[in-house]
Amino acid sequence: MAYSGKFIPTNITKYRGDVKKIVYRSLWERRFMVYCDNTSAILEWGSEEVIIPYVSPLDGRRHRYFPDFYIKVRQKDKTIKKMIIEVKPKIQCGPPKTPKRRTKRYINEVRTWGVNEAKWKAAIEWCVDRGMEFKILTEDHVG
């Protein structure tokens, strides 16, 4: 199975967005798409359909963040909750460990961490303003 590709949902009416443009960029994202499509508690979902503005620490300019998923889920207590979900490898969910030598790879990891942190901070604020919740899922959750 390819690590990226197009996803075709079975339950098209649950999807919010263009069903012809659902793309997964990892097998974890694909697995979460299957979960959203097949789980009755997920009332609606979308992939990269929400746009959240953020300021990049690299250039100080506004950019657009497209989180991996939007979901509307019925909780066990029957309440409805809307969430923004980001699927990331666990290793990218914290700052990189400082190596003995500052390699190009380490510098890139620091830059990526800085941008992700800015995106996630903006996403948390965006969600709070809309009565939603922001969650980051790793391989521990969808693996």
C-alpha positions in Angstrom: 0.0 0.0 0.0 1.3 3.5 -0.9 2.3 5.9 1.9 0.2 8.6 0.2 -2.7 8.6 -2.1 -6.4 9.4 -2.6 -9.0 8.2 -0.2 -12.5 7.3 -1.4 -15.0 7.3 1.5 -17.8 4.7 1.8 -20.1 7.1 3.7 -19.9 10.1 1.4 -22.6 12.0 3.3 -20.4 12.2 6.4 -17.6 14.0 4.6 -17.5 17.9 4.7 -15.6 19.0 1.6 -14.8 17.8 -1.9 -14.8 14.0 -1.7 -12.8 13.9 -4.9 -9.9 15.7 -3.2 -9.3 13.6 -0.1 -5.5 12.9 0.1 -3.6 11.0 2.8 0.1 11.7 3.3 0.8 8.8 5.6 -0.6 5.4 6.4 -1.6 6.8 9.9 -3.7 9.5 8.2 -5.3 6.9 6.0 -6.0 4.7 9.0 -7.7 7.7 10.7 -9.7 8.4 7.5 -11.0 4.8 7.5 -11.9 5.2 11.2 -13.8 8.4 10.6 -15.6 6.9 7.6 -16.6 3.7 9.4 -17.3 4.9 13.0 -20.9 5.7 13.7 -19.9 8.1 16.5 -18.2 10.3 13.9 -21.1 12.4 12.6 -19.0 14.3 10.1 -15.4 14.8 9.1 -13.1 16.6 6.7 -9.4 16.4 5.7 -7.4 19.6 5.3 -10.7 21.5 4.9 -10.1 24.0 7.7 -7.6 27.0 7.3 -6.0 28.5 10.4 -3.8 31.5 10.1 -0.5 31.6 12.1 2.7 33.6 12.2 5.8 31.7 11.3 8.8 32.1 13.7 11.1 31.7 10.7 10.0 34.8 8.8 7.5 36.6 11.1 4.9 36.5 8.4 1.3 35.2 8.4 0.8 31.8 6.8 -2.1 29.3 6.4 -2.2 26.1 8.4 -4.4 23.2 7.0 -4.7 20.8 9.9 -5.1 17.2 9.0 -8.7 16.7 10.1 -11.9 18.2 11.4 -14.3 15.9 13.1 -17.7 16.2 14.7 -18.2 13.3 17.2 -20.9 12.0 19.5 -19.4 11.4 22.9 -20.4 8.5 25.2 -22.5 10.9 27.2 -24.4 11.8 24.0 -23.0 15.3 23.8 -21.5 16.5 20.4 -17.9 17.7 20.2 -16.1 19.3 17.3 -12.4 18.8 17.1 -9.4 19.6 15.0 -7.0 16.7 14.7 -3.3 16.7 13.6 -1.6 13.3 13.0 2.1 13.4 13.6 4.9 10.9 14.4 5.6 11.0 18.1 9.2 12.1 17.5 7.9 15.4 15.9 5.7 16.3 18.9 8.5 17.8 21.0 11.7 19.8 20.5 14.6 17.8 18.9 17.3 16.5 21.3 20.4 18.6 21.1 23.2 16.6 19.5 27.0 16.9 20.1 27.4 18.6 16.7 24.9 21.0 15.1 24.2 19.2 11.8 22.0 20.4 8.9 19.5 17.7 10.0 19.3 19.1 13.5 18.9 22.7 12.3 16.0 21.5 10.0 14.4 19.7 12.9 14.6 22.8 15.0 13.0 24.9 12.3 10.2 22.3 11.8 9.6 22.2 15.5 9.3 26.0 15.7 6.8 26.1 12.8 4.8 23.2 14.2 4.7 24.8 17.7 3.4 28.1 16.1 0.8 26.2 14.1 -0.4 24.3 17.1 -0.6 27.4 19.3 -2.7 29.1 16.7 -4.9 26.0 16.3 -5.5 25.8 20.1 -6.6 29.5 20.2 -8.7 29.1 17.0 -10.5 26.1 18.5 -11.1 27.8 21.9 -12.7 30.7 20.1 -15.1 28.3 18.4 -15.8 26.0 21.3 -13.7 23.2 19.7 -10.8 21.1 20.9 -7.4 20.6 19.2 -5.7 17.2 19.5 -2.4 15.8 18.2 -2.6 12.0 17.5 0.6 9.9 17.1 1.3 6.3 16.1 0.3 5.4 19.7 -3.3 6.5 18.9 -3.7 5.5 15.3 -0.9 2.8 14.9 
